[in-house]
């Protein structure tokens, strides 16, 4: 079984005019990452049929649709509305995490409650530095308390502090994430993109204790690291803390499209030297447990 725990998807309205759609909503950070003003789109935005066909070709059984770290609460609600419809259409293939903007106050808390009631499996991606709120924000604290009580994972975008320069890159101290995980030990955190390198710091006993409730996803890995990262990360933190995720439809390789990239990425991960039991956990076992899938 393969579960891709990190995918994104948008509506036909976004596909038709991503620049116009984002500008109307004031989502300038999303726009900087998805559209080059001179060259056009930076990545394909798949339709429902594209996504399911690419999943089938790559042998992916289920995908987790992640909300974006939107600047505005209205955009979070718009995306959550898309996800509600797609969950009804493909409940056997798709799970969804709710987008949330804590700056919306009590409405953000209500939005999370509604999402959980509607079958959303978690929250995320969340990125405080991009969304303009502090990790000390009381509403954000309340959202994490809700997630902990409900046993729903929270995926957070974590930017690697070195290398991979690109337009729209926003960084935040890795220590902020460590402190957050330590403060909320009951929350099942997923730190995206290999946690920005945090698995290495788990060699420090204090960090390992602070991060004991954290898993790391592999989203965008081919853009960041060579395939040795799988073997090394498993040695550092154990296979039980690694979740395979792609960041689809982000192009992972310069010489192939999003769908071909999924197949290539899976192949590279499978040839990274992990034992069968380790691969089973990374590719689906861990996600299945976190999402309470049968």
Residue pairs with C-beta under 8 A, 6 or more apart in sequence:
1 61
1 62
1 283
1 284
1 285
1 288
2 58
2 59
2 60
2 61
2 62
2 244
2 266
2 283
2 284
3 60
3 61
3 62
3 63
3 64
3 243
3 244
3 283
3 284
3 287
3 288
3 291
3 293
4 55
4 60
4 62
4 63
4 64
4 244
4 245
4 246
4 248
4 262
5 64
5 155
5 190
5 217
5 243
5 244
5 245
5 287
6 64
6 66
6 155
6 192
6 217
6 218
6 219
6 243
6 245
6 246
6 247
6 248
7 51
7 63
7 64
7 65
7 66
7 245
7 246
7 247
7 248
7 249
8 65
8 66
8 68
8 247
8 248
8 249
8 250
9 46
9 48
9 51
9 65
9 82
9 86
9 249
10 18
10 45
10 82
11 82
12 47
13 21
14 21
14 45
15 45
15 47
18 31
18 34
18 35
18 41
18 45
19 31
19 35
22 28
22 30
22 31
22 34
22 35
23 31
25 72
25 74
25 75
25 78
26 71
26 72
27 70
27 71
27 72
27 75
28 71
29 71
29 130
29 168
29 170
30 68
30 70
30 71
32 167
32 168
33 42
33 166
33 167
33 168
34 41
34 42
34 43
34 45
35 41
35 42
36 42
36 167
42 251
43 249
43 250
43 251
43 258
44 50
44 249
44 251
44 257
44 258
45 249
46 54
46 248
46 249
46 258
48 86
48 89
48 90
50 259
51 63
51 248
51 249
52 90
52 93
53 259
54 248
54 258
54 259
54 262
55 61
55 63
55 93
55 262
57 259
57 262
57 263
58 259
58 262
58 263
58 266
59 266
60 262
60 266
61 93
61 284
62 92
62 93
62 94
62 95
62 293
63 93
63 94
63 95
63 248
64 94
64 95
64 96
64 97
64 121
64 122
64 245
64 287
64 291
65 83
65 86
65 94
65 95
65 96
65 97
66 96
66 97
66 124
66 125
66 155
67 76
67 79
67 80
67 83
67 96
67 97
67 98
67 99
67 100
67 123
67 124
67 125
68 75
68 79
68 99
68 125
69 99
69 125
69 126
69 127
69 130
69 131
69 157
70 76
70 79
70 99
70 101
70 131
71 101
71 130
71 131
71 132
72 101
73 100
73 101
73 103
73 104
73 107
73 108
73 111
75 99
75 101
76 98
76 99
76 100
76 101
76 104
76 111
77 111
79 99
80 98
80 99
80 111
80 114
80 115
80 120
83 96
83 98
83 120
84 96
84 118
86 94
86 96
87 94
87 95
87 96
87 118
87 119
87 120
95 121
95 291
95 293
96 119
96 120
96 121
97 120
97 121
97 122
97 123
97 124
97 125
97 153
97 155
98 111
98 112
98 115
98 116
98 120
98 122
98 123
98 124
99 124
99 125
100 108
100 111
100 112
100 123
100 126
100 143
101 108
101 131
101 133
102 108
102 131
102 133
102 137
102 139
102 140
102 143
103 131
103 132
103 133
103 137
103 139
104 111
104 139
105 139
106 139
108 139
108 143
109 139
109 142
109 143
109 146
112 123
112 143
112 146
112 147
113 146
115 123
116 146
116 150
116 152
120 152
121 152
121 153
121 291
121 292
122 147
122 152
122 153
122 154
122 155
122 190
122 291
123 143
123 147
123 152
123 153
123 154
123 155
124 153
124 154
124 155
124 156
124 157
124 190
124 192
125 155
125 156
125 157
125 192
126 154
126 155
126 156
126 157
127 156
127 157
127 170
127 172
128 134
128 135
128 137
128 140
128 172
128 176
129 170
129 171
129 172
130 157
130 170
133 139
133 140
134 140
135 176
135 179
135 180
144 154
144 180
144 184
144 187
145 184
147 153
147 154
147 187
147 188
148 184
148 186
148 187
149 186
151 188
151 292
152 188
153 188
153 189
153 190
153 215
153 290
153 291
154 187
154 188
154 189
154 190
155 189
155 190
155 191
155 192
155 217
156 177
156 180
156 189
156 190
156 191
156 192
157 192
157 193
158 172
158 174
158 177
158 191
158 192
158 193
158 194
158 195
158 196
158 198
159 169
159 170
159 171
159 172
159 193
159 196
160 193
160 194
160 196
160 197
160 224
161 171
161 174
161 196
161 197
162 197
163 224
164 223
164 224
174 195
174 196
174 197
174 198
174 201
177 189
177 191
177 195
177 196
177 198
178 198
178 201
178 207
178 210
178 211
179 210
180 189
181 187
181 189
181 210
181 211
181 213
181 214
182 209
182 210
182 211
184 213
185 212
185 213
186 213
187 213
188 213
188 215
188 290
189 213
189 214
189 215
190 214
190 215
190 216
190 217
190 243
190 290
191 198
191 214
191 215
191 216
191 217
192 216
192 217
192 219
192 245
193 217
193 218
193 219
193 220
193 221
193 224
193 247
194 216
194 217
194 218
194 221
194 224
194 225
194 229
194 233
195 214
195 216
198 207
198 211
198 214
198 216
199 216
199 233
199 236
199 237
199 241
200 236
201 207
201 211
202 208
202 211
202 236
202 237
203 236
214 241
215 241
215 242
215 243
215 286
215 290
216 233
216 237
216 241
216 242
216 243
217 242
217 243
217 244
217 245
218 229
218 230
218 242
218 243
218 244
218 245
218 246
218 269
218 282
219 245
219 246
219 247
220 246
220 247
220 250
220 252
221 229
221 252
221 265
221 269
222 252
222 253
222 261
222 264
222 265
222 268
223 250
223 252
227 268
227 269
227 271
227 272
228 272
229 272
230 242
230 269
230 272
230 273
230 274
230 282
231 272
231 273
231 274
233 242
234 242
234 274
234 278
234 282
239 274
239 277
239 278
239 281
239 282
239 286
240 281
240 286
241 286
242 281
242 282
242 286
243 282
243 286
243 287
243 290
244 266
244 269
244 282
244 283
244 284
244 287
246 252
246 261
246 262
246 265
248 258
248 261
248 262
249 258
250 258
251 257
251 258
251 261
252 258
252 261
252 262
252 264
252 265
253 260
253 261
253 264
256 264
266 283
269 279
269 282
269 283
270 279
274 282
287 293
